Amino acid sequence: MRVKRYRFSKMVWLSSVVFLFACAPTLATPTVTLAPLTETTAPTQTNEPTRAASNDAINPIKLLPPENPPPGAAEFKTDFTKHIVPYAEIFSGGPPKDGIPAIDAPKFISVSEADAWLKPNEPVILLEQNGDARAYPLQILTWHEIVNDTVGGVPVIVTFCPLCNTAIAFERAVNGRTLDFGTTGRLRYSNLVMYDRQTETWWQQATGEAIVGELVGTQLNFVPAAIIAWNDFKNTHPNGKVLSRETGFTRAYGRNPYVGYDDVNTPPFLYRGPTTPGQLAPVARVLTVDWNGDAVAYPYDILQKVQVVNDMVGGKPIVVFWQAGTASALDAGTIAGGRDVGAGAAYARELDGDTLTFKLDGGRIIDEQTNSEWNVLGQAVSGKLQGKQLTPIVAVNHFWFSWAAFKPETRVYQP
């Protein structure tokens, strides 16, 4: 039986309860008042600190004039005199600081152990560094949003914002210092605002940029990560590691607290930002790529039809693959019960000095140069190139409203 979808008024109420339940250590439900929004004009920019566009490059930025700190600032030791976004754009999503608890000491189990409670179509975040492949089930990340981890010897943060459908991984090392992250309980453009515990700088999850505090303007380095089906992970990474449900917290792992949230006709929750360009519905799913200043969104509705896209982004030849079999984490009452939205991932088309061109052939993805067959994880599974791996590039799932708010200049792919 399909779960009946909520109308928007009910969705707002439900999501508020979800936030409160996620942050509550017991079943008691506290009362939370959302911070009011105010309209402000864009302030004149002043001051010029430095901005790390990566952990190596330094570019000038301009701070906004001092403002009164946002509501609830007393929870933080953040330097609120430094900010590059108006505080009117940041407001409470319900929980306090760390009310949605990050996982700081993640435990991992084997694929065979996780297979006892993960369904074949369940969405997981795949992250692989230096041969260390790990799966982070969305049935866990939905309730915690942040995992501080070290993968293949690289300190990383794995994040998921349910309100934007954004699963994004970053390196945690900034200027030679390893940071640990938590949730602020605040949103900007309906997107998770994180903070690091070392400086209590606030960071935008969608962009990885420090927007308030000591490290303002610093850019976290992205790490390629993809939402795929559990079945695809276990078949391609049988020796991989899986985030355990032994998190130290009691949560209803496997249940979806955002029933019907990704209904394309439902407005996004608590969104106060720019009006999204009209070519797509606000909650339309897109896979996004941003390379050398060229931002492109690939709508899932199109990917489902074509399944293979050869493209050039920022002068780089890339390919986007789509494959059916991955459930939506934001649809039905359980994560595994969500409708099939498929999985998209992007890769560089360059391999061993050649640029490959891909096509769909009778349901198989093959390259035109060798007729080798490829899977959605960028692996050649048969043919001359069997065993070869395409290089993953950073490609992030978003709802259209979320991506367009931060990248309004985006080109929307059309076949």
N, C-alpha and C positions, 0 to 999 in steps of 0.2 A: 504494500500500500504506500502510495506517495504521501509525504507529509504535506499538509495544507500550508500554503505560504501565508505569511502575515502581511496585512496592509501596512503602509509606512508608519502610521501612528502606533500600531502595535509593535512594529519593529524597533522604533525608538525606545519604547518601554522595555522590550525584551533585552536589547543591547545594554541598556543601563543596568538592568539586573545582572546581566552577564559580567559586566565590569566589576560590580560589587562582589559577586560570588567569587570571581577569579582572585580578588585581593583579600577576601576574608579568610582568616585562619580558622574560623569555626563556621557553623551554619548561620550564625547571627548576621543579619543584614543591616549595616549602618545606613544612615541617611546622608546623602551627598547632594550638595547643591552645585550645579555647573556654573563655572565662571561666566558672567555676562560678556557679550561681545560689544565692542564699541567701534564706531567708524572713525578712522583717523586719516589725515592726509599724509602723504609720504614725506618724512622728515628730510631736511637737508643733510647730506652725508659729510662727516668731518672725521679728522684723525686718519692716520695711515700706518697701521701695523703691517705685519707681513702675513702672507697666506701660503700655506704649503699645498700646491696643487697635487703633489704626490708627497711622499715622505722625503723626497730629495729636492724637488723644485720649490722655489720661493717666488711668489708673485705679490704685488701690492694689493691691499684691499682697503676699504674705507668703512670705519665704524659709523653706526648711527648715533645721533646725539643721545645723551643720557635720558632715560625714562624711569618712571617708577617701576620697580620689579613686578613681574607678573604675580597674580594671586597665589598664595602658598609658597612664596619664595623663602620663607623662614625655615622650610624643611631642608634647604640646601646651603652649602658653603660656596656656591657659585659666585664668580665675579660678575654681577649683573650690570656693571658699568660698561661691559664690552658685549656688543651684540650687533649682528648684521641683518636682522629681521625685526620688524616692529613687534612689540610685545602684544599688540592687539591681535596678531595672527596666532598666538599660542594660548591655548586654554585647556582646562581640565577635561579629561575624558571620564572622570569618576574616581578612580583609585588614587591614593596618595603615592608619594615616592616609594618605589619598590613594592607597591600594593599588588602588582602582577610580578611575582618573583622570578628573576632570572635563575638559570641553572648554572651554578658556579663550579660545581665538582661533578661533572657528568660521568655517569657509569655507562659502560657499553657491554653488550652481549653479542653472542654469535648470531649469524643468520638463521640457523636452525632453531635457536631458542626464540628469536623474535617471530618466527613463522607461526608459532603457536597462538599469537594474538594479533598479528597483522594480516589483513585480507589481501588477496592478490592485487586488487585495484586501488588500494589505499595510497594516497599521495605521501611521498617522503621527499625530503630535500637531500639530493646527492651532492656530496663535496668530496673531492679527491685531491690530495696533495702528496707528491713524492711517493706514489704507490700506496698511500694510506687512504682507502675508500670508506666513507662513513655515510650512514643513512640517519636522518633526523626526522622521525615521523611527525606529520602535522597534527596527529591526534595528541601529541605532547606539546609541540611548539604553539599550538593554538592557546594553551593555558599559561605559557611561560614567556613566549615571544623572543627570548634571548637565551643563547647558550654560549658561555665562555669556554673555549676549548683550545686544544693544541692538536693539529692534524699534520702528520708527516713532519713533525718538528717545527711547524709554523703556528704561532699563536693566532687564533682566529676567533671571530665572533659570528655566530650563525643566528640570523634574526628572521622573524616572521611577523608581519603586521596584518592581522585578519581583515581589518577595515579597508585595506588597499590591496589585499591578496599578494603582498610583496614578500618573497623569500629571498633574502640578500645576505651574502657572506662578505666579511672584510677581514683584512689583517688587523690585529690588535696592537701591533708595534708602531709607535709614532715617535719619530726622531730618536730612535734607540731605546724607547721606554715602552714596556708592555702595559697596556691599560686593561682594566676590567670594567664591564658595562652592566648597567641596570636600567630599569624603566623609570621615567620621571612621572608617569601618570598623566602626561600632557600630550596634546595633539597639535599638529599644524597641518592644515589642509587634510584633516582626518588621518594623518600619518603619524606613526609612532615617533615620539621624541625620546631619545635615549640620553643617558649621562654616563660619564666615566667616573669611577670612584676615586681615582688619584687626584684629579683636579676639579671634579664636579662640573666640567664643561658639558653643555647640552649639545646633542648631535641629532641631525635629521636622518632618520633611517633610509628614506627614499634616495637620498643623495650621498650619504656618508660624510656630510660636511658639518663641521662644528659651527653652530649658529649663535651660541651664547657662552661667554666665559673666557677663561684664560687662554684656551687653545683656539679661539674663534678664528674661522677661516681655514683651519687645517682640514685636509681632505684624507679620509681613510682610503687605503688601497682596496679596490674590489677584488674578490676572489670568485671565479666562475662557480656557480651553483645552480642546479636545475631541480624543478619539481617533476618527479617521475613516479610511476607506479611501483609499489613494493615488488611486484612480480618481476619487473625489469631489473631492479637492483639485485634481487637475490639470484637471478639467472646469470647476470654478468659479473657479479662480485660475490661469489659464494663464500669467500674468506673475508668479506668486509665486516665492519663493526656497525652495530645498531644501537642508537641511544636507548637506554633502558627506561622503563616506567618507574624504576626505583629512583625517584628524584629527591626524596626527602619531604615531599609534599603530598597531600591527599587531594586528588582532583579526579574528575570523571573522565579519565582518558578514554578516548573512543567516541564520546558523545560530542556532538557539534552544538555549541552554545549560540551559534549564529544562524539558526534555521531560516532558510530562504533569503539570506543576505545578498547572495549573488544573482538574484532575480534581476534581469536586465532592465525591468520596468520599475525597480525600487530605487529611490534616490539614496545616495551614500549617507551614512550616519554621521552626524556632527560635522558635515563638510561646510566650511566657511572659507571660500577661496575664489579664485578667478573662475568665470564661466568657461566651461570646457568648449572647445570648438565643436560645431554641430555635426561633424561627419560621422561620429560614433556616439552611441548611448553612453552616459557616464559610467555605468557599471559593465560595459563591454570588456571582455578579456583581451589583453594584448600582450605579446612578447616584444620586449623593447631592447634595442641595441643603440648605444651611443659611442661613436668612435671618431676621434679627431674632430669633435664639434659637430658631427653629423648624427642627428637623432632620428631613428626610424621606429615606428610601431607596426607590428604585424598582427592584425586582428585574428583571433582564434577562429572566427567564422570563416575567414578566407583560408587560413591554414588547414582547417578541416577538409576543405574542398580540394586544395591543390597538394597538400602534404609535403611538398618540396619547393623551396624558393631559393634560387640563385640570385644574389644581389651584390652591389658594391656599396659599402658604407664607409664614408671618410676615406675613400681611395683603397679600401681593403676588400678583397673578394671574400664573401661569406656565403654560407648556406644555412638555411633554417629547415629543420626537420620537424614534422608533426606526426604523432602516432596515437591512435585511439587506445583506450584501456585504463585511463587514470581518472579517478573519481574527484569531483569537486569537494573540497573540505568545508564549503560554506552553504551547502544546499539542504540536505536532509537532516534528520535527527541524529544520525550517526555519521562519522567521517566516511566509513566504508559504504554507506548507503547513498552517497551523493551520486548525481547523474554523471555520466561519462563526458568529461570535457576534453580528454586527451592530454597529451604532454608535448610541449614544444621546447626545442633546444637549438642553439646556434653554434657554428664552428667556422674556423678559417678554412677556405677551400684549397689553400696551398698545402701540398704534401710532397716532401722529398724533391722540392724544386719545381714541381709542376702545379698548375692551377686546374683543379678538377671542376667538371660541370655535372650536376646531378639531375636525375629525372625519375619520375614514377613509371614503373613498367609492370603492369599487371598486379599492382598491389605491393611490389617490391621497390625499394629505393636502390638505384644503381648509378654508377658514374659512367658517363659516355666514353671516357678514355679507355677503360679496361673491362667494363660490364661487371665489375665487382659489386656485390650486394652489401648494403650498409643498414645498420639499425639506428634507432633514435638517439642512442648514446654516442654516435659518431664512430662506431666500430665496424670495420669490414668483416662480415661474417662468412663470406664465400667469394671465390674468384681469385684472380691474380693478386689482389691486395689483401687477401684474408689475413687477419691479425693486425692490420694497420689501424691506427687511431688518429682521427682528426683532432686538431687542437681546439679545445673548448674556448669560446670567448664569453665575456660577461654579457649575459642576456637575461633580463629580469621580467618575470610575470608582474603585470600591474592591472588594475582596473583603469580604464581610459582616463577617468577624471583625475586620478592620482598622478599618472605620468604627465598629462597635459598641464597640470598645475605647475609642475617644476620644469617642464620642457615644452612650452607652448609653440615653439618653432618646429616641432616634430613633423616629419613627413610620414603620412600614413600609407603603408604599402597597398598598392592596387595591382593585380595581375594584368 
